[in-house]
Amino acid sequence: MRLIASAGVEPAEMHRTFNMGLGMVIAVPAAAAADATAALASYDARIVGGLVPRAGGAASRIVGTAPAP
């Protein structure tokens, strides 16, 4: 994507044309999140959500905790 952008494609066109989603998601235990983020800092890693159990034994759900930059 950086190569395409460096050729002069505007950000709005990039978002319109390509899937500009998260790319890769790595799930780690909450206690390891800070260490994982630090280890992957050179890749602009960040915490984007967490897995939250539901009451009554229902399936867990993912809850976003940080907006994309």
NUDRENBA-507102 format. One record per atom (N, C-alpha, C, O, CB): x, y, z; residue in one letter. Coordinates in steps of 0.001 Angstrom, whole numbers, padded with zeros to 6 digits, always signed. Glycine has a CB too. Layout:
<atoms>
XYZa/...
</atoms>
This chain:
<atoms>
+000817-001190+000000m/+000000+000000+000000m/+000868+001264+000000m/+000523+002265-000629m/-000934-000007+001204m/+001985+001205+000705r/+002876+002381+000716r/+003415+002671-000677r/+003546+003831-001067r/+004047+002167+001694r/+003727+001618-001427l/+004235+001789-002787l/+003177+002459-003665l/+003485+003378-004423l/+004653+000426-003388l/+001946+002001-003559i/+000866+002592-004355i/+000654+004052-003950i/+000514+004922-004809i/-000448+001786-004182i/+000629+004316-002657a/+000457+005687-002176a/+001607+006574-002625a/+001398+007745-002944a/+000346+005709-000653a/+002824+006027-002654s/+003985+006835-003061s/+003930+007202-004541s/+004626+008118-004979s/+005284+006082-002766s/+003107+006492-005311a/+002944+006811-006734a/+001971+007968-006937a/+001733+008392-008068a/+002457+005580-007502a/+001404+008481-005833g/+000545+009650-005926g/-000936+009379-005780g/-001746+010277-006010g/+000772+010306-007201g/-001317+008159-005400v/-002739+007865-005202v/-003182+008518-003889v/-002576+008305-002839v/-003007+006309-005182v/-004237+009306-003971e/-004728+010043-002807e/-005305+009091-001758e/-005844+008042-002110e/-005793+011068-003234e/-005197+009446-000462p/-005737+008591+000602p/-007218+008255+000415p/-007618+007114+000647p/-005544+009264+001939p/-008026+009206+000007a/-009454+008937-000187a/-009664+007879-001268a/-010540+007024-001139a/-010201+010232-000560a/-008865+007936-002329e/-008968+006943-003393e/-008497+005579-002911e/-009074+004557-003284e/-008157+007380-004611e/-007454+005553-002085m/-006971+004293-001515m/-008075+003637-000693m/-008315+002437-000824m/-005715+004530-000640m/-008748+004414+000152h/-009807+003867+000991h/-011019+003443+000171h/-011702+002484+000530h/-010222+004883+002035h/-011292+004140-000917r/-012424+003789-001772r/-012156+002500-002549r/-013065+001697-002763r/-012728+004933-002743r/-010911+002309-002967t/-010563+001210-003859t/-010138-000064-003133t/-010504-001165-003544t/-009469+001642-004772t/-009374+000081-002068f/-008777-001072-001400f/-009389-001293-000020f/-009947-000374+000579f/-007265-000889-001277f/-009278-002515+000469n/-009674-002821+001833n/-008582-002274+002748n/-007519-002884+002871n/-009892-004368+002045n/-008826-001157+003377m/-007825-000523+004227m/-008104-000843+005695m/-008024+000031+006558m/-007807+001006+004000m/-008431-002096+005964g/-008768-002534+007312g/-007555-002676+008206g/-006531-002031+007983g/-009500-003835+007256g/-007666-003506+009200l/-006617-003679+010194l/-005385-004390+009663l/-004281-004135+010143l/-007152-004431+011355l/-005538-005250+008711g/-004380-005976+008188g/-004174-007281+008914g/-004534-008334+008388g/-003129-005131+008291g/-003610-007248+010100m/-003381-008464+010876m/-003826-008224+012315m/-003597-007159+012889m/-001883-008890+010822m/-004458-009227+012870v/-004889-009155+014269v/-004235-010305+015013v/-004271-011451+014567v/-006455-009213+014399v/-003641-009987+016146i/-003025-010995+017001i/-003755-010974+018334i/-003842-009928+018977i/-001486-010738+017187i/-004276-012109+018750a/-004987-012207+020025a/-004028-012741+021083a/-003411-013793+020914a/-006246-013124+019900a/-003920-011999+022166v/-003066-012404+023295v/-003859-012205+024580v/-004816-011430+024599v/-001718-011580+023329v/-003477-012895+025656p/-004134-012641+026940p/-003974-011171+027336p/-002961-010546+027024p/-003553-013563+028041p/-004970-010631+028017a/-004936-009221+028409a/-003653-008868+029161a/-003112-007777+028986a/-006148-008889+029272a/-003169-009782+029990a/-001951-009517+030764a/-000718-009389+029877a/+000288-008822+030304a/-001732-010621+031782a/-000776-009907+028649a/+000375-009855+027741a/+000242-008758+026690a/+001140-008591+025864a/+000552-011194+027053a/-000853-008011+026702a/-001111-007018+025659a/-000038-005934+025591a/+000424-005595+024502a/-002457-006378+025888a/+000356-005395+026716a/+001365-004329+026714a/+002704-004839+026185a/+003366-004147+025411a/+001543-003758+028132a/+003107-006039+026594d/+004368-006605+026112d/+004304-006888+024617d/+005267-006633+023893d/+004705-007890+026876d/+003180-007413+024155a/+003036-007710+022726a/+003067-006433+021900a/+003708-006383+020851a/+001731-008474+022463a/+002381-005410+022368t/+002375-004129+021667t/+003779-003532+021624t/+004197-003006+020592t/+001401-003150+022343t/+004506-003611+022730a/+005878-003087+022763a/+006784-003869+021829a/+007618-003282+021139a/+006438-003131+024188a/+006629-005192+021798a/+007474-006025+020938a/+007213-005746+019454a/+008100-005921+018618a/+007234-007511+021241a/+006010-005318+019141l/+005645-005068+017746l/+005542-003578+017417l/+004923-003199+016423l/+004329-005744+017433l/+006147-002743+018249a/+006050-001293+018074a/+006555-000829+016715a/+006018+000126+016154a/+006823-000591+019164a/+007566-001481+016181s/+008102-001060+014883s/+007098-001294+013755s/+007281-000782+012651s/+009402-001806+014583s/+006033-002067+014022y/+004979-002311+013037y/+003731-001482+013330y/+002658-001760+012795y/+004620-003793+013006y/+003871-000465+014178d/+002740+000389+014573d/+001621-000401+015234d/+000444-000099+015040d/+002191+001123+013362d/+001988-001419+016019a/+000999-002249+016709a/+000242-001418+017733a/+000796-000510+018353a/+001675-003456+017393a/-001024-001743+017896r/-001840-001063+018912r/-002969-001998+019332r/-003325-002927+018607r/-002412+000298+018370r/-003513-001744+020486i/-004643-002523+020994i/-005906-001956+020356i/-006160-000754+020436i/-004723-002478+022574i/-006699-002823+019721v/-007904-002361+019039v/-009186-002893+019667v/-010281-002517+019250v/-007852-002763+017593v/-009063-003753+020654g/-010273-004275+021279g/-009955-005345+022289g/-008793-005655+022555g/-011215-004820+020237g/-010986-005895+022837g/-010830-006946+023826g/-011992-007913+023758g/-013067-007574+023263g/-010713-006357+025224g/-011777-009101+024248l/-012819-010121+024280l/-013514-010034+025633l/-012869-010138+026677l/-012229-011557+024031l/-014821-009845+025612v/-015592-009623+026828v/-016634-010734+026967v/-017459-010924+026074v/-016272-008219+026808v/-016601-011477+028097p/-017617-012523+028284p/-018991-011900+028529p/-019104-010842+029147p/-017235-013449+029463p/-020007-012558+028046r/-021376-012091+028264r/-021965-012799+029483r/-021519-013880+029867r/-022257-012341+027004r/-022937-012190+030060a/-023598-012764+031228a/-024414-013993+030838a/-024861-014116+029697a/-024498-011719+031901a/-024601-014880+031773g/-025453-016030+031558g/-024881-017102+030657g/-025618-017962+030175g/-026714-015584+031007g/-023579-017067+030422g/-022951-018101+029610g/-023098-017920+028115g/-022730-018816+027355g/-023501-019402+029979g/-023623-016790+027669a/-023731-016531+026231a/-022332-016396+025639a/-021359-016185+026364a/-024573-015246+025953a/-022243-016517+024336a/-020946-016424+023655a/-020282-015079+023937a/-020959-014065+024109a/-021117-016621+022136a/-018961-015082+023982s/-018203-013847+024195s/-018366-012921+023002s/-018828-013332+021938s/-016710-014152+024435s/-017980-011667+023194r/-018054-010706+022096r/-016808-009845+022102r/-016157-009684+023134r/-019324-009830+022204r/-016486-009300+020964i/-015328-008422+020844i/-015817-006990+020995i/-016810-006589+020388i/-014584-008629+019478i/-015098-006222+021819v/-015463-004833+022060v/-014260-003974+021718v/-013181-004174+022275v/-015922-004604+023538v/-014428-003022+020810g/-013355-002106+020431g/-013022-001177+021566g/-013907-000708+022282g/-013737-001305+019199g/-011720-000907+021732t/-011298-000023+022808t/-010526+001181+022302t/-010299+002124+023060t/-010460-000781+023793t/-010118+001172+021042a/-009314+002283+020539a/-009674+002544+019088a/-009778+001607+018296a/-007800+001987+020682a/-009866+003815+018728p/-010156+004127+017328p/-008911+003960+016471p/-007790+004081+016965p/-010701+005557+017193p/-009106+003684+015205a/-007971+003592+014276a/-007353+004973+014134a/-008055+005981+014207a/-008416+003034+012878a/-006047+005023+013933p/-005390+006340+013796p/-005790+007038+012523p/-005330+008149+012257p/-003879+006191+013834p/
</atoms>
